[in-house]
Amino acid sequence: MKKKVLVVDDNTSSLLLETDLLEVAGFEVFQAENAATGIAIAQREGPDIIIMDVRLPDMRGTEAARILRQNKETSDIFIVFVTASVMAGGVGEITAISNSGFISKPINTRTFVTQIRQFLK
């Protein structure tokens, strides 16, 4: 059975690139371009992992993660934040979210899927 991945990113290029890399690697991928849609898909589909941009148009990815952590069905899903803005304060904001990690943008297309698989273990 394929592992399910939800990719939440408002940047269409990033969304399509990450989706393509994951689909080629055999994942079933769901997409969302904002946090609210991502939360709804996570609740409906129960992905094995969520890849989320930090800066989204409707709310920060970390705020969406807090909402997901409060819901019984989504509280244990690992969340990988993908962001270009990994400053000291940003890292603290991300590491405060339980069961999460991060990958810096721009992603390395050669190692991205391997990194995601490591988070799944």
MOUR-V992246 format. One record per pair of residues at least 12 apart in sequence whose ideal C-beta (glycine too) atoms are under 6 Angstrom apart, sorted by the first residue. I is the first residue (numbers start at 1). J is the second residue. D is the distance in Angstrom with one decimal. If there is no record, write none. Layout:
i->I j->J d->D
i->I j->J d->D
This chain:
i->2 j->28 d->4.3
i->3 j->27 d->5.4
i->3 j->48 d->4.6
i->4 j->28 d->4.9
i->4 j->47 d->4.1
i->4 j->48 d->5.2
i->5 j->22 d->5.3
i->5 j->27 d->4.7
i->5 j->29 d->5.1
i->5 j->47 d->5.8
i->5 j->49 d->5.5
i->6 j->30 d->4.7
i->6 j->41 d->5.6
i->6 j->42 d->5.7
i->6 j->47 d->4.2
i->6 j->50 d->4.6
i->7 j->19 d->5.7
i->7 j->31 d->5.4
i->7 j->51 d->4.8
i->8 j->32 d->4.6
i->8 j->38 d->3.7
i->8 j->52 d->4.4
i->9 j->53 d->4.3
i->10 j->33 d->5.2
i->10 j->56 d->5.5
i->10 j->57 d->5.3
i->15 j->31 d->5.8
i->21 j->112 d->5.3
i->21 j->113 d->5.6
i->25 j->113 d->4.4
i->30 j->45 d->5.5
i->34 j->56 d->5.5
i->34 j->57 d->5.4
i->34 j->58 d->4.6
i->35 j->56 d->4.7
i->35 j->58 d->5.2
i->35 j->59 d->4.6
i->35 j->64 d->3.8
i->36 j->58 d->5.5
i->39 j->64 d->5.8
i->39 j->67 d->5.8
i->42 j->68 d->5.9
i->42 j->74 d->4.9
i->43 j->73 d->5.8
i->43 j->74 d->5.9
i->49 j->78 d->4.9
i->49 j->120 d->5.7
i->50 j->77 d->5.6
i->50 j->79 d->4.7
i->51 j->80 d->4.9
i->51 j->82 d->5.8
i->52 j->79 d->5.8
i->52 j->81 d->5.7
i->53 j->82 d->5.9
i->54 j->81 d->5.4
i->54 j->83 d->4.0
i->61 j->81 d->5.8
i->62 j->93 d->5.2
i->62 j->97 d->6.0
i->65 j->79 d->5.1
i->65 j->97 d->4.7
i->78 j->99 d->5.4
i->78 j->119 d->5.5
i->79 j->100 d->4.4
i->80 j->101 d->5.3
i->80 j->119 d->5.4
i->81 j->94 d->5.0
i->81 j->102 d->4.2
i->82 j->103 d->5.0
i->82 j->105 d->5.9
i->83 j->105 d->6.0
i->84 j->105 d->4.0
i->86 j->104 d->5.3
i->101 j->119 d->5.4
i->103 j->115 d->5.7
